[in-house]
Amino acid sequence: MLFRFAGIFIGFALLGLTVGLPACSKNDNPPDAAVDTSGEGDGDADAPDAGCDADGAAGDDGGLADERDGGAAGDGDGSGDAGGDPGSSLWGWCPASTEYIGGDWKWRLRVTESALYCGTFDESRSLEEERYRKSQLRFVAGDYPLPNTSGEYPFRLPVCLKFLEGQETPLLASTGLLRADIGDLHFNLQLHQPLLTSSGTAWEFVMYLSGVMPAGGDTITLDGSHMNQCTGTTPLFFDFFACRGDCQDWVDARMFDSCDFSEIAEGVHQLTFSGGSIEIGLRIGCSMASTEPGIFSRATGTLDGTAFDQRDYWKLIYNPQHHHFSRDAAVLFERPIGPACGIKVEGMDPFCCRPLRPDCYNECQSTLSLIDCDLAAIEKRAIETESWEK
């Protein structure tokens, strides 16, 4: 799998890891805000339930509307205590901004209160694996000094993660290492930071920042937005990873990007089927070589006379093949509709149509199924019409 860094695409050997998914939970409470930052909290109570509950109620919504517009408790200068406050927009186990470790440097990493990032898809995974690896990454708001001279420096950046319910969430651990390569025009910053779960499982957070510091500038901003590498005007590129063990092994590796891709126009797969209809909204960005970044932004429609409108990151699961030539997607409803927890559509093709028309590339071969809360098909429905619009 290729990812960008400093204009160079590095090949990673991906290790397939098939993991069983948790059954639908009856607990729709939000994450436990009492988990402490020492790593001694309950690792099984600190993450959202992405499945439907027995009564169909939603689990944690992953919170674009809630998570990104609320005020983090940091005071914007890296000195505020933003951690452990269940009344703030931060998760309760997030560290304080004062847990930053660095130096008295000229440059600044400015983290806004909207610096929330969501785990992205990986074309080597299945839909079930995509659901298991859904994650969110939050940078604690503040201004954090960054080196403006080349070298290797002890460094710790206050970040926190949210995983699905039943998975231990790794927490900030010891000091990491920041490598800085500062040229006359370009800069490259690479952070390797250790994380640890409450049971002692090691994880690693890796951050790559590269780009051009504007003349007279001294600030790099992270605000939760996607950095479009194909505009020719973006001064900053980033990659964020969390990996069990370390990211060289690439075991249970999770990559993060924007939670909304709001600057990317939404394309829509429109399908009608026996008993209903569905629109699958995708915001697919640009890439210089590898599979384009993007996000499954919404699923709206009807099933057997009942309407649904799902925009919750945790309940929208997406996996494409290379360059999104074929696309699989699943949506979990807020409440079951009849026996179905959701709908799964597999094999969507942006170059097809159904029924076939003279201007079409080919006839669609996708399939649609009603699914249980573990994404397993319980009933196939015949697709009647299908198209892609962007």
Sequence and secondary structure as in RCSB ss.txt:
>XXXX:A:sequence
MLFRFAGIFIGFALLGLTVGLPACSKNDNPPDAAVDTSGEGDGDADAPDAGCDADGAAGDDGGLADERDGGAAGD
GDGSGDAGGDPGSSLWGWCPASTEYIGGDWKWRLRVTESALYCGTFDESRSLEEERYRKSQLRFVAGDYPLPNTS
GEYPFRLPVCLKFLEGQETPLLASTGLLRADIGDLHFNLQLHQPLLTSSGTAWEFVMYLSGVMPAGGDTITLDGS
HMNQCTGTTPLFFDFFACRGDCQDWVDARMFDSCDFSEIAEGVHQLTFSGGSIEIGLRIGCSMASTEPGIFSRAT
GTLDGTAFDQRDYWKLIYNPQHHHFSRDAAVLFERPIGPACGIKVEGMDPFCCRPLRPDCYNECQSTLSLIDCDL
AAIEKRAIETESWEK
>XXXX:A:secstr
 EEEETTEEEE              S      TT  TTTTS TTSSS   S  TT        HHHHTTS  S  
SSS S  SS TTSSS TT   GGG B    SEEEEE TT EEEE   TTS HHHHHHT EEEEE SEEEEE SSS
EEEEEB  EEEEE TTS   EE S EEEEEEE SSEEEEEEEEEEE TT  EEEEEEEEEEE  TT  EEEE S 
   TTSS   EEEEEEEEES TTTTEEEEEEEESS TTS  EEEEEEETTEEEEEEEEE   SSS   EEEEEEE
EEETTEEEEE  GGGEEEEE GGGSSEEEEEEEEEEETTEEEEEEEEE TTEEBS  TT SEE   EEEEE TTS
 EEEEE EEEEEEE 
